[in-house]
Amino acid sequence: MKVLVTGATGKLGSKIVEVLLRKLPASDIAVSVRNPEKAQYLKKQGVDVRLGDFDRPETLDSAFQGIDRLLIISSDGDNETRIRQHNHAVEAAKRAGVGFIAYTSLANAGESGIFLAEVHRVTEAAIAATGIPYSFLRNNWYLENELGAIKASSAGAPWVTSAESGKVGWASQQDYAEAAAAVLAGEGHENSIYELSGNLLTQDELASALADTIGKEVQVRHIDDAAYSDIMKSAGIPEFVLPILVGIQQGIREGHLEIVSNDFEKLLGRPATPVREALADLVK
């Protein structure tokens, strides 16, 4: 059996490969990356490093040859770019005769109203249409996505949000990586959907957990979307990113990440790492 992980030098991808190396022989693992030079450390461990660029479909044709089980990690960028890139990957997987596709999706992607969901809804549909057995890993939200706010609040700044009392199933990237590796290296996951969500928390509850972790008070400042955008802009966030950040706050406020699930336990044999424990790893 040969498994392949795309985007394997990214933050999530590198963690997934690290877990796979504990589960499988290195010779059974391949990675597809835009810059193979950045993956030389994996090649030295015996991993099959291949050139694969989602914007160059011909490279994906060769990267996916001989692959039994493929993990497509969702790319970055605007919705149009991501949909195009994901379609290239899915089409190449079909041409290469890949036997199984796992995909890192988003919470409740089929029905969610959060603006990010369109990419994942379209990609899931494209994968299902190939007829190839699949597993959709609907990742709720990475705790690492809050790293900027965590660092700022640890330094004394308030925790700023326009998400009101909306809840999020935060979990660490390590937990999401272990879940993905369990599906990729395991059996019995054909045509499955996993809603991977940690314990649901509001912004106030996450800030309280951070305060406990760092041993000092974290003030939460609730504001509206316009004020949130202004604060992010003053913090140096590029103009084109501001609507994305505001859209995420809006999506949380509207409950689009409020997903109750025990699927982490199904895949890992345990719940997601408690948020205080995960926060401690981020601030140490």
N, C-alpha and C positions, 0 to 999 in steps of 0.2 A: 504493500500500500504506500502510495506517495501522496503527501499532503502539501499544499502550497498556501502561503499567506501573502497577500498583497500588502503594499505599504509597510513592509516589515521593519523599516528603520524609524517609523514614527513612534510616538509615545505609547500608543496602545499596541501597535503591531510588534514592537520590540519586546513588550511584556508577554505577549502571546507566544512568540517564538521561544522565549526563555522558559515558559511553562512546558511547551511541547518538547523541548530538549530533555525534560525530566520524565516524559512519558514515552517517547519514541526514540529509536536510534537516529542519530543525525542524518544518516544516509536516506532516511524516509521523509526528510523535511526539505522542502524547497521554499524559496522566497522570491517574490517578484518586486523589484525596486527600480525607480527611475535612475538612480545613481549607484551602480554596483560597487563603486569604490567605498561608499559609506557602509557597505555590508561586508567588508573584508573580514571583520572580526567574526562574523558568522561562518564565512567560508573556511576560516582557520579551524573552526570547530567541526567541520565536515558537512555543513549545510550546503545544499545546492543553490547557489546564488544566480538568479536570472534577471536579465534586463526586461522590464515591463513598464510601459508608460501608458496610462489610460488615454492620453491624447494621441498615441501612435498605435492604432489597433494591430498593425503588423507585428509589433514587438510582443503583444499579448498572445498572438497565435503561437509563437514559438515558446513563450514563457509557460503557457498552459499545456503544452504537449506532454502526454504521459502522466498527467495528474489525475489521481482518483478522487481526491477530496479537496475542494478549493474554499478558501475563506476570502471573500471580497470585503475589505474594510472600506467603509464609505469615505469618499474623498472630501476635500475642503473646497470652498468657493461659493459662488452664488448658485441658486437653484438650477438655472439653465446649464451652467457648466457641469455641475455634479450629475445631473440627469444624463447629459451627453456622455460623460466619462463612464458612468455606471453602465449605460447601454453598451458601450464599446466592450467593457469587461464581460458582460453577460453574453453578448453575441460571440465573443472569442471563446468563451467557455463552451458554448454549444458547438462551435466549429471544431474545437479540440477534443470533443467527446468526453469532457469531464463527467465523472459519475455522481458527484454530489456538490452542491453549492451552499455554503453558509454565508450569511450576510449580516453585517452590523447595522441594524435598523434603529428605529426610534419608538419610544413608548406608544402603544396603541396606534401605530402608524396608519392602519387601515381606516380609522375613524377620527383621528385627532384633528383639531382645528388649529393647532399651532402652525405657524407658517413654515417651519422646517419640515413638517410631515410630508409635504408634496413629493419631495425628492424620494423619500423612502417608500411612499405608497406606489409611485411609478416604478421604482426599482424592484420592489417585491412582485408587482404584477408582471414585469418583464422576466424575472426569474421563473415564476410559476408557469408562464407561457411556454418556456423551453421544454417543459416536460421532464426536466432533470430533477431528481429528488433534492429537497432543500431544507434548510433550517433558518428561520428568521430570528435573529438575536435582537430583540427590541430593547435596547439599552435605554434606561430612563434618563439619568443625568450623572455625568462624572463629577465627583466631589472636586477633582482637580480643576474643573471649569471655574470654580470660585476662588482659585488660588490668589488672584489679585486682591480680591476683597479680604481674604483671610490674612494676607500679609499686611494690608493697610490697617485693618482692625487690630492686628497684633501690635502694630506700631502706634496705636492710639486713636486712629480715625474711626468715625462711626460706621456701622454697617448700613449702607444705603440701599434702599429697595423701593420699587413701585409695585411689587407683587402682592401686597396686602397680606391676606391670610392663606394664600394659595400654598398647597403642599407639593413637595418634591420627594421622589424616591432616590435621593443621593446614594451613591456607592462608589467605592474606590475603583480606579482603573485596573488595579490588580485583581479585584473580584471579577470585573467584566472580562479580563484577560483569561482568568482561570475557567470561567464559564465557556468562553469561546473555544479554548483548548480542549475542554471536556467533550464538546460536540464534535470538534474536528477529529479528535483521536479516538472517539468512542463509537458505539454502535446503537442502532435503534432510534436515530434522530430524524429519519426521513419524513419530510413533509410536516415538520413541527414548527411551532411558534412559541418562543419563550419570552415572556414579559419579565425582564430582569430589573427588579426594583428593590431598593433598600427600604428601611423603615421610613414611613412618610413623616416629613417635618416641615414646619413653616419656616420662614426666614428668621423669625424671632427665636424659634427653637434651635435652629442651626447656630445662630449667634450666641445663644446661651450655652450650647455645647462647646463652642469655641472659647467662650469666657472660662468655662470650667477647665478646659485644656491648658490655656495659657496662664490661668490664675489671676486674671484681672477682668474688670468689667468691660463689656462690649456694648456700647450704646447703639440701638437700632433707630435709624431715621427713616420713617415712612413718608414718601413723597409721591407726586404724580409722575406720569411718563415724561412730560416736558421737562420738569426739573431734573429727573433722572438723566435724561439725554444731555442736559446742560452740564451736569456734574461730570458725566463720563467724558464729555468734550473737553472740559477744563483739566481733566486728568491726562489728556494727551491721546485719547482714543481717536483714531482717524474718522473723518466725517462719514465715510461710506459704511463704517461698522456700526454707527450709532443706531440706525433703524433695526439692525439685527439684535442688538442688546435690548432695545426697548421691546421688540417683538417677543423675545424670550421672557421678559418680565410680564408682559401681557398674557402670554400663554400659560405661565405659572399661575397668574392671578385668576385666570378662567378655568383652572383645574385640569389642564391637559396633561400634566405630569403626575396627577394624583391617582396612581395605579397601584392597587393592592395585589400582591402576587407572592407566592412561595416558590417561584421557579428557580431562584438561586439555590434553594435547598434541594430541589430535584437534581440539579446539575452538579452541585458541589458537596452535597451531603451536609450542608450547614447553611445558616442564613448569611446574608451579607455581613461583612465586618462592621461591628458597631461604629457609629459615626464618630464617637469620641476617640476611639482607637485609631481610626483612619485619619482623623484630624491631627492626632499626636504625631503620626508619621510625616504629615505634611509640614508641621511647624518646627520639628526638631532640627 
